[in-house]
Amino acid sequence: MLSQQKFSMPTCAWHWEWVPPASPGGTDDDPWVAHLVEIYTAWMAEGLAAGRKLWPEDAGEEFPVTADAIGRTVAAWLRERAGQLPAWSRLAWGAAFVNDKPHWAPVPVVVEFRDPDGEDPNYLLERMGAEGIESDARKPVVEYVTTAAGDGFRLLALGRTPDGGGYGRVGAALRLEIPQDGDASEHGVDVLLKTSVTDMGLMAVIGAGVEQLMQEIAAASVPPPGGGRAPLGFVPGVQS
């Protein structure tokens, strides 16, 4: 087991959502696409208004950027990424707010739900590359995380692309111990989260954002007190 290491990051508010399966009716009738358009309309209202004021009157065309187009583009990009994932994975996307304004969005995170590979969850450290992988420029920093439904960790490593570019590799894992389908016995589920970022500012806050997502997943994985299915409602699969 790695020794525990502590590190601090700037405070940043995060908003997380899941990318749902595509609507059978297509994009035009997809309520999630309409939801994203609504979100981006609210988030971009001030910036688009400022852009329209600066748009030259003699440009010969109207200001070309609309919140509707951006929301639909983001939706298509997220759906494409989500569609490439195996059945035991889901795609979450986040937005980071600075001074109550969205500063980075969307930030995609791949979330895998796995049946535990043995009783000892320490294997997750190796699976997530906590000791470092070939592309890492330095050894990852590991922070341990406690949630209402189990314990885990998150890590941040600085990496180098083949052409010399830098990026932040972010990973996290959580062993959930939760009763399922009215069974009072504990049922373990391993949750793995992965993403990478290239923006230096985002690199400074992404760790805290991923930890918030871990906390939200844990909270949504606990069935209600009276019994029934947990809000997240995932079905773990068996993968190696």
PAZASE-490861 format. One line per 8 residues: number of its first residue (from 1); their letters; for each residue x, y, z of N, C-alpha, C, CB. Coordinates in pm, whole numbers, plus 50000, padded with zeros to 5 digits. Glycine has a CB too. Example, Ala and Ser with C-alpha at 12.3 -4.5 7.8 and 13.67 -1.06 7.14 Angstrom:
1> AS> 51319 49431 50780 51230 49550 50780 51320 49670 50780 51131 49553 50905 | 51285 49775 50708 51367 49894 50714 51290 50003 50787 51408 49940 50572 $
END
This chain:
1> MLSQQKFS> 50085 49881 50000 50000 50000 50000 50088 50124 50000 49904 50000 50122 | 50051 50224 49920 50128 50348 49919 50107 50424 50048 50089 50434 49799 | 50208 50500 50089 50191 50586 50205 50098 50701 50169 50327 50639 50255 | 50019 50744 50265 49921 50850 50239 49991 50983 50217 49821 50862 50355 | 49948 51056 50112 50006 51186 50081 49894 51289 50073 50087 51180 49947 | 49917 51406 50125 49818 51512 50126 49861 51624 50033 49796 51566 50268 | 49765 51681 49963 49794 51797 49880 49669 51884 49874 49841 51755 49737 | 49687 52011 49853 49575 52105 49852 49554 52159 49711 49600 52221 49950 $
9> MPTCAWHW> 49428 52195 49683 49392 52248 49553 49302 52369 49572 49323 52141 49466 | 49298 52460 49476 49210 52575 49488 49064 52531 49498 49229 52669 49369 | 48984 52612 49569 48842 52583 49582 48770 52615 49452 48780 52662 49698 | 48684 52523 49411 48613 52540 49284 48482 52462 49295 48699 52491 49162 | 48372 52526 49256 48242 52458 49261 48223 52373 49136 48127 52561 49273 | 48170 52252 49154 48151 52159 49044 48005 52118 49031 48238 52036 49063 | 47965 52093 48907 47833 52039 48875 47854 51915 48789 47742 52146 48800 | 47792 51802 48830 47811 51676 48758 47678 51619 48711 47884 51574 48847 $
17> EWVPPASP> 47680 51559 48592 47564 51490 48537 47611 51367 48460 47481 51585 48445 | 47516 51275 48435 47543 51158 48353 47496 51181 48210 47474 51033 48413 | 47564 51116 48116 47518 51115 47978 47425 50995 47962 47640 51109 47876 | 47296 51016 47936 47203 50905 47926 47207 50840 47788 47061 50952 47956 | 47147 50722 47773 47138 50660 47639 47062 50751 47542 47068 50522 47648 | 47089 50734 47416 47024 50817 47314 46876 50789 47310 47087 50792 47177 | 46797 50892 47279 46653 50879 47268 46617 50807 47138 46585 51017 47274 | 46520 50714 47142 46480 50644 47019 46427 50739 46912 46373 50540 47051 $
25> GGTDDDPW> 46375 50853 46954 46318 50947 46858 46419 51032 46785 46223 51036 46927 | 46548 51021 46822 46650 51100 46757 46678 51230 46831 46610 51130 46615 | 46772 51306 46778 46819 51427 46844 46710 51532 46861 46933 51487 46768 | 46625 51549 46759 46525 51655 46764 46426 51636 46878 46450 51661 46632 | 46397 51511 46914 46299 51483 47019 46366 51435 47149 46200 51378 46972 | 46496 51452 47159 46569 51402 47275 46561 51503 47389 46716 51373 47239 | 46497 51469 47500 46485 51565 47611 46620 51601 47673 46394 51508 47719 | 46717 51508 47667 46848 51540 47724 46919 51646 47641 46935 51414 47733 $
33> VAHLVEIY> 46908 51639 47509 46967 51741 47423 46903 51876 47453 46950 51705 47273 | 46771 51877 47467 46701 52001 47501 46748 52053 47638 46547 51979 47503 | 46774 51961 47730 46824 51998 47863 46961 52065 47851 46833 51874 47954 | 47050 52007 47770 47183 52067 47753 47174 52204 47688 47273 51975 47670 | 47087 52217 47589 47069 52346 47523 47022 52450 47626 46967 52335 47407 | 46931 52410 47714 46883 52501 47818 46995 52542 47912 46770 52435 47898 | 47078 52444 47951 47189 52474 48040 47286 52572 47975 47263 52345 48078 | 47324 52545 47851 47422 52631 47784 47363 52767 47750 47473 52564 47658 $
41> TAWMAEGL> 47235 52774 47729 47171 52904 47708 47186 52991 47831 47021 52887 47673 | 47167 52931 47949 47182 53007 48074 47328 53040 48101 47124 52928 48191 | 47417 52943 48079 47558 52964 48109 47623 53066 48017 47632 52835 48101 | 47579 53071 47892 47648 53154 47793 47579 53286 47763 47664 53077 47667 | 47470 53314 47832 47392 53434 47801 47477 53562 47807 47274 53446 47897 | 47552 53576 47913 47633 53697 47931 47743 53707 47826 47694 53701 48071 | 47812 53597 47802 47921 53598 47705 47874 53620 47563 47997 53469 47712 | 47762 53560 47525 47709 53579 47391 47659 53722 47372 47596 53480 47364 $
49> AAGRKLWP> 47600 53779 47476 47554 53918 47466 47672 54011 47443 47478 53958 47593 | 47783 53986 47513 47903 54068 47494 47959 54049 47354 48009 54033 47600 | 47957 53927 47303 48007 53900 47169 47924 53969 47061 48010 53752 47144 | 47795 53972 47079 47708 54038 46980 47736 54188 46975 47560 54013 47013 | 47763 54248 47091 47792 54391 47094 47921 54424 47019 47801 54440 47239 | 48016 54331 47023 48144 54354 46957 48143 54314 46810 48254 54279 47029 | 48038 54248 46767 48030 54201 46629 48013 54320 46535 47913 54099 46611 | 48098 54335 46434 48091 54453 46344 47956 54462 46272 48205 54447 46241 $
57> EDAGEEFP> 47902 54582 46265 47774 54602 46197 47785 54574 46048 47724 54744 46221 | 47905 54596 45992 47923 54575 45848 47978 54436 45816 48017 54682 45792 | 47961 54341 45909 48016 54206 45888 47946 54133 45774 48004 54125 46015 | 47826 54175 45743 47754 54111 45633 47678 53987 45674 47849 54075 45525 | 47685 53949 45798 47610 53836 45850 47587 53853 45998 47683 53703 45822 | 47489 53781 46050 47459 53789 46191 47567 53719 46273 47321 53728 46220 | 47574 53755 46399 47667 53691 46491 47648 53540 46483 47647 53743 46638 | 47752 53463 46449 47733 53322 46413 47719 53224 46529 47846 53279 46331 $
65> VTADAIGR> 47748 53265 46650 47749 53172 46763 47615 53178 46837 47865 53204 46860 | 47555 53062 46860 47431 53054 46938 47444 52948 47045 47312 53023 46847 | 47374 52968 47156 47376 52869 47264 47314 52737 47217 47301 52923 47387 | 47214 52745 47129 47150 52624 47079 47251 52538 47003 47031 52660 46988 | 47328 52601 46916 47426 52526 46838 47534 52467 46928 47490 52616 46731 | 47580 52544 47027 47684 52494 47117 47631 52378 47201 47736 52608 47207 | 47509 52394 47255 47452 52287 47335 47436 52158 47256 47318 52330 47390 | 47393 52168 47131 47376 52049 47048 47512 51988 47009 47296 52084 46921 $
73> TVAAWLRE> 47611 52072 46987 47745 52022 46956 47803 51947 47075 47838 52137 46915 | 47788 52004 47194 47836 51938 47315 47764 51806 47337 47817 52030 47438 | 47632 51805 47316 47554 51683 47333 47602 51574 47237 47405 51712 47311 | 47625 51610 47112 47670 51512 47013 47808 51458 47049 47673 51575 46873 | 47897 51545 47096 48032 51502 47134 48028 51407 47253 48119 51624 47167 | 47947 51440 47354 47937 51354 47471 47873 51220 47436 47858 51424 47582 | 47769 51224 47355 47701 51101 47316 47795 51009 47236 47575 51133 47234 | 47877 51069 47151 47971 50989 47074 48069 50918 47166 48046 51076 46973 $
81> RAGQLPAW> 48120 50990 47264 48214 50929 47359 48145 50822 47442 48274 51036 47450 | 48024 50850 47489 47951 50754 47571 47920 50628 47491 47822 50816 47625 | 47892 50644 47362 47858 50529 47278 47974 50435 47254 47806 50577 47148 | 48096 50478 47282 48214 50394 47261 48250 50312 47385 48332 50481 47222 | 48177 50332 47494 48211 50265 47620 48144 50128 47629 48169 50351 47739 | 48206 50035 47701 48142 49903 47723 48021 49917 47814 48244 49803 47784 | 47944 49810 47822 47817 49814 47894 47833 49843 48043 47744 49684 47877 | 47948 49809 48100 47968 49830 48244 48024 49969 48277 48061 49724 48298 $
89> SRLAWGAA> 48031 50055 48178 48083 50190 48200 47978 50295 48165 48211 50213 48117 | 47990 50409 48228 47905 50524 48195 47993 50647 48184 47793 50545 48302 | 47942 50749 48115 48017 50873 48101 47949 50982 48183 48026 50915 47951 | 48027 51041 48272 47982 51158 48346 48047 51281 48286 48016 51145 48498 | 47979 51394 48295 48042 51518 48250 48023 51623 48358 47981 51566 48114 | 48124 51706 48372 48121 51807 48477 48146 51946 48424 48221 51774 48583 | 48112 52042 48507 48141 52183 48480 48200 52243 48607 48013 52261 48434 | 48310 52316 48592 48375 52380 48705 48343 52528 48703 48527 52356 48702 $
97> FVNDKPHW> 48303 52582 48818 48261 52721 48829 48363 52801 48908 48123 52731 48894 | 48397 52916 48856 48483 53012 48925 48405 53141 48940 48618 53036 48846 | 48390 53187 49064 48309 53306 49092 48168 53291 49036 48376 53432 49033 | 48111 53173 49056 47972 53142 49017 47951 53141 48866 47879 53240 49079 | 48057 53137 48788 48044 53132 48643 48115 53007 48590 48103 53261 48577 | 48053 52937 48494 48117 52816 48440 48246 52852 48368 48022 52743 48345 | 48354 52787 48407 48485 52819 48350 48538 52706 48263 48584 52849 48462 | 48506 52581 48301 48545 52465 48220 48424 52374 48205 48667 52388 48285 $
105> APVPVVVE> 48387 52344 48083 48275 52253 48058 48269 52219 47909 48139 52317 48105 | 48239 52095 47873 48220 51982 47965 48352 51912 47994 48119 51882 47907 | 48364 51859 48114 48480 51779 48152 48434 51633 48162 48544 51829 48289 | 48471 51547 48068 48421 51409 48069 48502 51318 48162 48423 51351 47928 | 48433 51229 48230 48497 51129 48316 48434 50994 48286 48483 51166 48469 | 48516 50896 48253 48468 50759 48231 48458 50691 48367 48563 50679 48134 | 48342 50633 48396 48317 50566 48524 48284 50420 48498 48202 50637 48602 | 48365 50330 48552 48343 50186 48536 48288 50128 48666 48476 50114 48495 $
113> FRDPDGED> 48192 50037 48653 48137 49966 48767 48174 49819 48751 47981 49985 48777 | 48250 49766 48846 48304 49631 48833 48275 49548 48958 48455 49637 48808 | 48255 49418 48935 48255 49326 49049 48396 49322 49106 48207 49181 49006 | 48410 49322 49238 48544 49325 49300 48630 49208 49256 48531 49325 49450 | 48756 49236 49235 48855 49134 49202 48921 49090 49332 48961 49187 49098 | 48848 49016 49414 48899 48973 49543 48853 49063 49656 49050 48967 49540 | 48875 49018 49778 48830 49092 49895 48916 49215 49924 48829 49003 50016 | 49043 49211 49888 49134 49321 49917 49126 49426 49806 49280 49269 49932 $
121> PNYLLERM> 49079 49547 49838 49064 49650 49736 49195 49717 49695 48970 49754 49783 | 49308 49677 49759 49435 49742 49727 49480 49717 49583 49541 49694 49823 | 49423 49614 49517 49459 49590 49378 49421 49708 49289 49392 49462 49327 | 49325 49790 49336 49281 49905 49258 49393 50007 49241 49160 49970 49325 | 49484 50015 49337 49598 50106 49325 49683 50070 49204 49684 50103 49453 | 49709 49942 49186 49788 49898 49071 49710 49919 48942 49827 49750 49086 | 49580 49886 48944 49499 49899 48822 49493 50044 48775 49357 49847 48848 | 49493 50139 48868 49486 50280 48831 49624 50343 48811 49411 50357 48938 $
129> GAEGIESD> 49729 50264 48821 49864 50317 48797 49914 50409 48905 49867 50388 48668 | 49886 50375 49031 49924 50463 49141 50075 50473 49160 49861 50415 49268 | 50150 50373 49113 50296 50379 49122 50357 50446 48999 50353 50239 49138 | 50271 50484 48905 50318 50549 48782 50309 50457 48662 50462 50596 48800 | 50291 50517 48545 50292 50444 48419 50397 50507 48328 50150 50446 48351 | 50420 50446 48215 50532 50487 48128 50524 50634 48087 50535 50400 48005 | 50401 50684 48062 50389 50822 48013 50395 50926 48123 50260 50837 47938 | 50397 50885 48250 50402 50982 48360 50539 51048 48366 50370 50913 48494 $
137> ARKPVVEY> 50538 51180 48389 50662 51254 48404 50714 51246 48547 50643 51399 48363 | 50624 51218 48641 50663 51201 48780 50563 51110 48849 50673 51339 48852 | 50599 51062 48964 50513 50969 49037 50382 51036 49076 50585 50916 49162 | 50269 50967 49062 50140 51027 49097 50131 51065 49244 50028 50932 49063 | 50051 51166 49271 50015 51203 49408 49882 51136 49439 50007 51360 49426 | 49876 51066 49551 49758 50989 49587 49692 51050 49710 49795 50842 49614 | 49562 51067 49703 49483 51119 49816 49376 51016 49848 49419 51260 49782 | 49365 50976 49974 49264 50878 50012 49132 50947 50044 49311 50796 50132 $
145> VTTAAGDG> 49022 50882 50008 48889 50942 50014 48795 50850 50092 48834 50968 49871 | 48717 50909 50182 48615 50836 50255 48478 50888 50215 48637 50849 50408 | 48387 50797 50184 48251 50835 50148 48152 50767 50242 48220 50798 50000 | 48025 50798 50226 47921 50738 50309 47898 50592 50276 47791 50815 50294 | 47954 50544 50165 47927 50406 50123 48054 50326 50096 47841 50407 49999 | 48167 50377 50139 48291 50304 50118 48409 50396 50103 48280 50216 49996 | 48528 50338 50100 48652 50414 50093 48722 50392 49959 48746 50374 50207 | 48805 50490 49923 48878 50480 49798 48992 50580 49794 48785 50503 49680 $
153> FRLLALGR> 49032 50619 49677 49142 50713 49659 49128 50782 49525 49279 50641 49670 | 49199 50890 49511 49214 50956 49381 49361 50989 49361 49125 51085 49371 | 49402 50997 49237 49542 51028 49209 49552 51127 49094 49620 50899 49176 | 49660 51200 49094 49689 51295 48987 49835 51280 48949 49658 51442 49032 | 49859 51259 48819 49995 51246 48769 50014 51339 48651 50024 51100 48729 | 50131 51396 48640 50166 51478 48524 50228 51386 48419 50263 51594 48563 | 50176 51392 48298 50224 51305 48192 50276 51381 48072 50117 51212 48150 | 50342 51311 47983 50395 51367 47860 50346 51288 47741 50549 51370 47862 $
161> TPDGGGYG> 50296 51358 47640 50256 51293 47517 50380 51264 47433 50154 51380 47438 | 50371 51178 47331 50488 51147 47248 50552 51270 47184 50448 51051 47140 | 50471 51375 47159 50528 51496 47098 50573 51599 47201 50426 51560 47006 | 50574 51559 47329 50627 51647 47433 50525 51732 47504 50728 51735 47374 | 50398 51720 47468 50295 51798 47535 50267 51746 47676 50166 51798 47453 | 50220 51833 47763 50192 51794 47900 50043 51777 47925 50248 51897 47996 | 50008 51691 48018 49868 51672 48055 49861 51616 48197 49795 51578 47955 | 49745 51626 48255 49722 51569 48386 49641 51441 48375 49652 51669 48477 $
169> RVGAALRL> 49694 51332 48427 49623 51204 48429 49555 51190 48564 49719 51084 48401 | 49423 51175 48561 49347 51168 48685 49278 51033 48692 49243 51284 48693 | 49293 50967 48804 49227 50840 48826 49173 50834 48967 49322 50723 48801 | 49073 50752 48986 49016 50734 49119 48950 50597 49123 48913 50847 49153 | 48936 50543 49243 48869 50416 49261 48802 50414 49397 48968 50298 49247 | 48691 50341 49404 48610 50339 49526 48549 50200 49543 48498 50447 49520 | 48568 50139 49658 48503 50012 49690 48373 50045 49765 48597 49917 49776 | 48261 50030 49696 48131 50053 49758 48087 49927 49833 48025 50093 49652 $
177> EIPQDGDA> 48038 49945 49954 47982 49834 50032 47839 49871 50062 48065 49807 50165 | 47747 49823 49980 47608 49867 49988 47512 49749 49974 47578 49972 49879 | 47401 49751 50048 47299 49647 50030 47224 49670 49899 47200 49646 50149 | 47194 49562 49829 47126 49572 49700 46996 49492 49702 47218 49523 49588 | 46892 49548 49641 46765 49479 49620 46708 49420 49749 46784 49369 49518 | 46715 49498 49856 46657 49455 49982 46741 49357 50060 46526 49395 49956 | 46857 49318 50009 46944 49225 50078 47021 49300 50186 47043 49156 49978 | 47009 49256 50308 47074 49326 50418 47225 49304 50418 47016 49281 50551 $
185> SEHGVDVL> 47271 49201 50351 47416 49177 50346 47482 49282 50257 47447 49035 50295 | 47607 49306 50281 47679 49406 50202 47721 49349 50069 47800 49458 50279 | 47709 49430 49965 47747 49388 49831 47854 49484 49780 47624 49383 49735 | 47970 49431 49750 48079 49518 49707 48073 49548 49558 48211 49454 49741 | 48101 49671 49524 48111 49715 49385 48233 49806 49376 47980 49788 49337 | 48321 49779 49281 48436 49865 49259 48403 49965 49150 48562 49782 49222 | 48425 50092 49180 48397 50201 49086 48530 50266 49050 48298 50306 49148 | 48561 50272 48921 48686 50330 48871 48653 50452 48787 48769 50226 48789 $
193> LKTSVTDM> 48724 50561 48809 48701 50685 48737 48831 50727 48667 48651 50797 48833 | 48819 50772 48542 48937 50809 48465 48908 50932 48379 48983 50691 48376 | 49006 51022 48374 49000 51133 48280 49141 51190 48265 48899 51243 48329 | 49157 51280 48170 49284 51352 48154 49253 51493 48107 49379 51278 48053 | 49337 51587 48146 49315 51728 48112 49447 51789 48068 49255 51806 48233 | 49437 51890 47982 49558 51958 47933 49566 52102 47979 49562 51954 47782 | 49454 52161 48018 49452 52299 48066 49515 52306 48205 49308 52356 48069 | 49613 52394 48221 49685 52402 48348 49594 52445 48462 49802 52497 48336 $
201> GLMAVIGA> 49503 52539 48436 49411 52582 48540 49318 52470 48582 49331 52700 48493 | 49265 52397 48485 49178 52284 48516 49255 52175 48590 49117 52228 48387 | 49380 52158 48556 49463 52058 48622 49470 52083 48772 49604 52057 48562 | 49462 52210 48811 49474 52244 48953 49348 52213 49033 49506 52390 48967 | 49232 52196 48966 49107 52176 49038 49038 52044 49004 49014 52290 49008 | 49088 51970 48905 49019 51850 48861 49015 51743 48969 49085 51796 48736 | 49118 51736 49052 49120 51635 49157 49003 51651 49253 49249 51640 49234 | 48979 51774 49296 48866 51801 49386 48734 51772 49316 48870 51945 49435 $
209> GVEQLMQE> 48728 51799 49185 48606 51772 49110 48577 51624 49102 48616 51829 48970 | 48679 51543 49076 48662 51398 49070 48623 51343 49207 48790 51330 49019 | 48679 51399 49313 48641 51354 49447 48494 51385 49474 48730 51419 49553 | 48446 51501 49429 48304 51532 49447 48218 51432 49371 48274 51676 49399 | 48261 51396 49250 48187 51296 49173 48185 51162 49248 48249 51279 49033 | 48295 51124 49309 48299 51002 49389 48196 51008 49502 48440 50979 49448 | 48188 51122 49570 48093 51137 49679 47950 51128 49629 48115 51271 49751 | 47923 51185 49513 47788 51181 49457 47751 51040 49414 47776 51276 49338 $
217> IAAASVPP> 47847 50966 49356 47821 50828 49318 47791 50744 49442 47942 50769 49242 | 47868 50763 49548 47846 50687 49671 47708 50717 49728 47953 50720 49774 | 47670 50844 49733 47539 50881 49788 47425 50824 49704 47526 51033 49796 | 47442 50821 49572 47337 50772 49483 47334 50621 49474 47356 50830 49345 | 47431 50553 49537 47437 50407 49533 47373 50343 49654 47581 50363 49523 | 47329 50423 49750 47269 50370 49872 47118 50364 49856 47309 50456 49995 | 47056 50247 49870 46910 50236 49859 46840 50321 49965 46866 50089 49871 | 46719 50365 49940 46645 50445 50038 46618 50366 50165 46513 50494 49978 $
225> PGGGRAPL> 46596 50434 50278 46577 50365 50407 46466 50262 50405 46548 50466 50515 | 46357 50287 50332 46246 50194 50329 46264 50078 50234 46123 50266 50292 | 46380 50070 50170 46405 49964 50074 46382 50011 49932 46318 49846 50103 | 46413 49929 49837 46399 49966 49697 46534 49985 49632 46316 50092 49683 | 46530 50029 49507 46651 50043 49427 46720 50176 49456 46619 50031 49278 | 46852 50174 49456 46928 50296 49477 46906 50391 49361 47078 50264 49494 | 46917 50522 49382 46898 50619 49272 46987 50594 49153 46923 50759 49322 | 47112 50553 49175 47202 50529 49062 47157 50408 48982 47346 50510 49110 $
233> GFVPGVQS> 47115 50303 49051 47054 50187 48987 47142 50114 48889 46933 50229 48918 | 47274 50108 48913 47361 50039 48820 47358 49889 48843 47504 50092 48831 | 47399 49815 48743 47412 49670 48754 47558 49636 48726 47316 49594 48654 | 47635 49595 48829 47776 49567 48807 47797 49448 48714 47846 49542 48940 | 47906 49450 48640 47940 49340 48552 48067 49272 48598 47955 49388 48408 | 48101 49163 48537 48221 49089 48573 48323 49109 48462 48191 48936 48594 | 48429 49185 48491 48534 49209 48395 48668 49182 48461 48527 49353 48341 | 48767 49150 48382 48900 49125 48436 48981 49254 48433 48972 49014 48357 $
END
